[in-house]
Amino acid sequence: MILERGADPRKEGLTDWKIWAAVTVLVALIGAVAVIIAARVGKPAPPATAAPAGRILSPQSGEQLPRSFAVEGELSAIRRDHHVWIVGQVGNLLFPKEPEIPSQDRRWSQEVVEAGVSPGGQFALALLMVEAEGQRAIEDWLNRGKRGDGFPGLERIPGSVKLDVVRDLTVK
């Protein structure tokens, strides 16, 4: 109902309690909207989700290396439910190197032994990020090898993503 200017609300059927009830509801609605707006204005934008990344800093492609050597690198944005491994690659076969790289370390260094390549032979190193299925495959492969079944190379590691590769490494 719209009242004309100068009209008496009581003559139009509006009592004081109805007017106060309407004003109270209106004030409550305005207050709720103000609280919602204030909560949203003060919040910073959510951070952009960075893509997982990793690099092998040392050795570099084309280097000659002794059988035992240090591998150094860096990681960023690796999810907690993923794992990171250095993997030797000879031809199309993969040979994970223990221990696993802690995925939350930004910079890392690890001693690697390359025993499966003859002197003068070439290999590559890959930095792999693996999901749970790939982690189980690596752990099973390592356990079989430690039981005496040898370490035949893996043709693939399920749920893995290559973060970086260093090629044309030669064993001295």
Backbone torsions as a table, in degrees:
resi	resn	phi	psi	omega
1	MET	NA	134.4	178.2
2	ILE	-109.5	128.5	-180.0
3	LEU	-92.4	142.8	174.9
4	GLU	-78.3	157.0	179.9
5	ARG	-58.7	130.7	178.0
6	GLY	83.9	-0.6	-179.3
7	ALA	-74.7	150.3	178.6
8	ASP	-91.7	115.2	-177.6
9	PRO	-58.7	-28.1	-178.6
10	ARG	-70.3	-31.9	178.6
11	LYS	-73.1	-22.0	-179.6
12	GLU	-90.4	2.6	175.9
13	GLY	97.7	5.1	178.6
14	LEU	-95.5	122.3	177.7
15	THR	-95.8	166.2	-179.0
16	ASP	-58.0	-41.3	-177.6
17	TRP	-67.6	-33.9	177.0
18	LYS	-66.9	-40.3	179.2
19	ILE	-64.6	-46.6	-179.6
20	TRP	-65.9	-35.0	177.3
21	ALA	-64.9	-43.1	179.2
22	ALA	-65.0	-41.9	179.1
23	VAL	-64.7	-42.6	-180.0
24	THR	-61.6	-44.8	178.7
25	VAL	-63.6	-42.7	179.5
26	LEU	-62.6	-44.4	178.4
27	VAL	-64.0	-40.3	178.8
28	ALA	-63.0	-42.8	178.2
29	LEU	-63.6	-43.9	178.5
30	ILE	-62.7	-40.9	178.3
31	GLY	-63.4	-42.6	179.6
32	ALA	-63.4	-42.7	178.1
33	VAL	-63.4	-41.6	179.4
34	ALA	-62.4	-41.0	178.9
35	VAL	-64.3	-43.8	179.6
36	ILE	-62.9	-45.4	179.9
37	ILE	-63.4	-44.5	-179.9
38	ALA	-62.0	-38.5	-179.6
39	ALA	-67.1	-37.6	-178.6
40	ARG	-77.5	-36.4	-177.7
41	VAL	-66.7	-36.7	-176.4
42	GLY	-78.7	-10.7	-176.4
43	LYS	-88.2	134.5	174.0
44	PRO	-72.8	158.2	177.3
45	ALA	-63.8	144.1	178.1
46	PRO	-63.0	144.8	-178.9
47	PRO	-67.2	147.0	176.1
48	ALA	-67.7	140.4	179.5
49	THR	-80.1	118.4	-179.4
50	ALA	-79.3	148.3	177.2
51	ALA	-77.1	143.5	176.6
52	PRO	-60.1	142.0	-179.3
53	ALA	-148.3	154.0	176.2
54	GLY	-159.9	148.4	178.7
55	ARG	-137.9	144.8	169.4
56	ILE	-94.2	117.5	-178.3
57	LEU	-88.1	-32.6	-179.1
58	SER	-152.3	136.2	2.5
59	PRO	-74.4	172.7	177.7
60	GLN	-108.8	157.0	-179.1
61	SER	-52.3	139.1	176.2
62	GLY	89.0	-2.7	-177.8
63	GLU	-76.3	152.5	169.1
64	GLN	-97.3	133.5	-173.0
65	LEU	-130.5	149.1	170.2
66	PRO	-70.8	172.5	179.6
67	ARG	-59.7	-36.4	179.1
68	SER	-112.5	128.0	-176.1
69	PHE	-153.6	160.5	179.0
70	ALA	-90.0	138.8	172.4
71	VAL	-114.9	130.0	179.9
72	GLU	-123.4	147.2	179.9
73	GLY	-165.6	-171.5	178.7
74	GLU	-142.8	152.0	-179.3
75	LEU	-130.7	154.1	171.2
76	SER	-153.7	146.5	175.0
77	ALA	57.4	35.9	176.0
78	ILE	-84.6	124.2	179.9
79	ARG	-66.2	150.7	-177.7
80	ARG	-63.9	-23.1	-179.1
81	ASP	-92.6	11.8	176.1
82	HIS	-113.4	160.7	-178.2
83	HIS	-126.4	153.8	-178.7
84	VAL	-126.1	133.5	-178.0
85	TRP	-134.1	145.8	164.6
86	ILE	-87.0	134.0	-177.3
87	VAL	-130.3	124.4	172.1
88	GLY	-76.4	142.2	179.4
89	GLN	-128.1	119.7	177.6
90	VAL	-120.1	113.5	-172.4
91	GLY	62.5	-126.4	178.9
92	ASN	-101.4	9.2	-177.5
93	LEU	-100.2	143.9	-176.9
94	LEU	-111.9	139.3	-178.7
95	PHE	-132.6	95.1	179.4
96	PRO	-59.6	143.2	-178.4
97	LYS	-110.9	125.4	177.8
98	GLU	-80.8	153.5	-5.6
99	PRO	-85.6	169.2	173.5
100	GLU	-59.7	146.0	177.0
101	ILE	-83.2	127.3	177.5
102	PRO	-58.6	120.5	-172.3
103	SER	-70.0	-13.7	179.8
104	GLN	-94.1	-5.3	176.7
105	ASP	-75.8	128.4	178.0
106	ARG	-73.5	-51.0	175.9
107	ARG	-111.1	143.8	-178.2
108	TRP	-145.9	159.6	176.1
109	SER	-145.1	138.8	-177.4
110	GLN	-147.6	137.5	175.7
111	GLU	-80.6	130.8	-178.4
112	VAL	-123.1	140.1	174.3
113	VAL	-114.5	124.7	176.6
114	GLU	-106.4	93.6	-175.4
115	ALA	-97.8	-8.5	-174.0
116	GLY	-94.3	6.1	-178.2
117	VAL	-121.7	133.0	177.4
118	SER	-70.3	154.7	175.5
119	PRO	-53.4	134.2	-176.8
120	GLY	88.5	-12.0	-179.9
121	GLY	-78.0	154.1	-177.9
122	GLN	-107.5	152.9	177.0
123	PHE	-154.8	174.3	175.7
124	ALA	-128.1	160.6	172.4
125	LEU	-119.3	132.2	176.7
126	ALA	-118.3	147.1	173.0
127	LEU	-104.6	111.5	-175.8
128	LEU	-109.6	138.4	169.1
129	MET	-104.9	129.0	-176.8
130	VAL	-126.0	149.4	173.6
131	GLU	-86.4	-176.0	-176.2
132	ALA	-57.1	-41.1	-179.0
133	GLU	-63.3	-42.6	177.4
134	GLY	-67.0	-37.2	178.2
135	GLN	-62.1	-43.7	178.2
136	ARG	-62.5	-41.0	179.9
137	ALA	-62.9	-41.7	178.9
138	ILE	-66.7	-46.6	-179.9
139	GLU	-61.6	-42.0	177.4
140	ASP	-61.9	-44.1	179.5
141	TRP	-61.0	-44.8	178.8
142	LEU	-64.4	-43.3	-179.7
143	ASN	-63.8	-42.0	177.7
144	ARG	-62.1	-42.2	179.5
145	GLY	-64.4	-39.2	179.8
146	LYS	-70.9	-24.5	177.0
147	ARG	-78.9	-4.2	178.5
148	GLY	105.5	5.3	-179.9
149	ASP	-83.4	1.8	-178.8
150	GLY	79.4	177.9	-178.2
151	PHE	-123.8	66.2	176.4
152	PRO	-65.0	143.7	-176.9
153	GLY	-62.8	153.4	175.8
154	LEU	-91.3	135.6	177.6
155	GLU	-75.4	-30.3	177.2
156	ARG	-156.9	157.9	174.4
157	ILE	-120.6	113.4	-175.5
158	PRO	-62.5	147.3	176.6
159	GLY	65.6	28.7	-178.4
160	SER	-110.1	151.6	176.5
161	VAL	-131.2	128.8	175.8
162	LYS	-77.1	120.2	176.4
163	LEU	-87.5	-32.5	-179.8
164	ASP	-163.1	156.8	177.1
165	VAL	-140.4	136.9	172.5
166	VAL	-114.5	122.8	-171.2
167	ARG	-109.5	168.3	172.1
168	ASP	56.5	42.2	173.7
169	LEU	-86.5	145.1	-177.4
170	THR	-125.1	135.4	174.9
171	VAL	-81.3	128.6	178.8
172	LYS	-69.0	NA	NA
